[in-house]
Amino acid sequence: MKVLFIYPDLNIDVGWQGYYYEGIAMLSAVLKSKGHYVKLAHIYNLERSKDIIKEISTGFDLVAFSSTTPMFPYVQFCSKIIKKYFKDIPLLCGGAHATAIPEEALKTSDVDYACIGEGEYFILDFLEYLQGSRAKEDIKNLAYKTLS
């Protein structure tokens, strides 16, 4: 499967715009070891978020965010744009914000799923679900939107 990780990192006021994030690096290594294609989109300014649509149009099976609470408004912003153009692509959010308040993360964004806690084993199980070989109810650490 093809997975696009999006990492919002708009800490402009502190002057650091890194290109490496430990959590995504570990998930990326796990996925690559199982033959999945992985790419990172590092959002360091809001103009970059427009490029995400072009990126996704090349054909991804999953878009996954990692976010802290201060960066979550950018997940909300990007998820809304993505769902405008790609209604059927699943959006997953992990990281500190989704772990701390997964229901709130799902309720206040266009993200479909949240990973609660560590994601190294979770991400493989989640891709099995997307491929149809596992039930989402059987995945530990998964929160998701339900139809009302």
N, C-alpha and C positions, 0 to 999 in steps of 0.2 A: 504494500500500500504506500501511497504518497502522503506524507505528513508535513504540513507547514507550521512551524512554531513561530508565534509572534511574541516578541518581548518588548513591551512599552518601557522606555527608559528615558524619561524627559527630565532628568535632574540637571537641567541647564544651569540653575543657580549655583550648584556646587562645582560646575566645571568639568564633570566627568561624564563621558559618553563611551562607556566600555562596549566591547563587542563579544564579551564572554560572560556567560552566566552558568554557574555550576550545575544548577538543577536541570536546565535544558540540555547541557552537555552530557549529563549522565543518561537522561532519557534518550537522547540522540544516539549515544553509543549502544544502548540496549536495543533500540530499533534497528540500527544498522547491522548489528550482530545477527539479527534474524532476517536480514535481506530487505528491509524496508528502506524506501528513499526518504530522506529527511532534509529539510531546508529551514534556515532561520531568516526571519524578517525582523530586523532590529529597528524599532520605531524610535527615533531620537528627535523627531519633530513632527508636527501634524501634517506637513506637506508630504512626508514619507508615507503616511497612512493611505494616501491616494494611490500610491504605487502597489499597494497590497491587492487591489482589485485586478491589476494586470498580472500580478504573480499568481493569484488563485486561478485565473482564467487559463493557465497552462495545465490545469488538471490535478487538483489535490483531492484526496479522499477525506481528509480531516484537517481542520485548522484548530490549533491548540495555543492557548495563551498561558503565560505564567505571569502572575501579577501580585504585587504587594497592594495594600490598601491605598496608599497615596497614588498609585498608578492605575487603580481600577477605573476611574473615569475615562481613561483612554481605551480600556477594554470595552466599556459601554459604547463609546464613540465608534470604535472600529467594528464591533460586532453588529451594530446597527447598519453601518455601511455595507458590510459583507452580506448580511441577510437581505438587504435591498436588491442585490444583484445575484446572490446565490442562496435561494431559499432552502434548498435541499442539502446543502453541505453541513455536516455536523460541526458544531463549535463546542470546544471543550476548554474549560479554564481550570488551572491548577495554581499552586503557589500559596503564599501566606493568606491572601484574602479569601480564596475559595475554601481553604482548610478551616479558617476561623469562622466564617459565616456563609456556608454554601447555599443555604436557602435564600439569603439576601442577594448573593451574587447572581443566582438564577433569576430571581424576581426582578432585579433592577437592570438587567442587560438582555441582549438577544442570544446569550450563550445557552446552549441546550443541556450541557452536562458539566458537572464539577467533580474534580478529583480531590478527595479529602485525605490529606496526609501525603506520604511518600508515593511517588508515581512509577518507580522502576518496574515493579511487577504489575501494577495496575495497567499501565499503558499497553502491555502485550495482551492482557485479558480484554481490554477495551477494544483493541483492533480485532480480536476474535469475535466480539459482539458485532462490530460493524460488518464483518465478513459473513455473519449469519451462523457462526458455529458456537455461540455462547449466548445465554440469556442475560440481559442487563441486570436482572434481579439477583443473579449469581455472582456479580462482581463486587468484591469488597471495596469500600471507600468510594463508591459511585453515588452521586446525587444527580437527579435529573428532573426536568420539568414533566409534569403530568398534565394531560388534557383535562380541562375543567368542563 
